[in-house]
Amino acid sequence: MSRWDDREERDALYRLCLEEWGAEERVAKAAEEAAEMSAAFIRFLLEPKGHDPLANRDSALSELVDVMIMSEQVELVFGGM
């Protein structure tokens, strides 16, 4: 089991992020990552010319992970869930 499988350890890291950058910046970053995920999902679904479908899939998954990470940080901002 990875140390990142432990929610308490992740929360400890996220609290450090909150201390370093502040709650407003973390919420703004979460919104930014959500927008990037949305764009990546659209590229994956529409398969625009000149884009590699495998790269589109990898990008969509990468952005999804970013949103998941930021969602956990935002949970702390809003007092947990």
Order of alpha helices (4+ residues) and beta strands (2+ residues): alpha-alpha-alpha
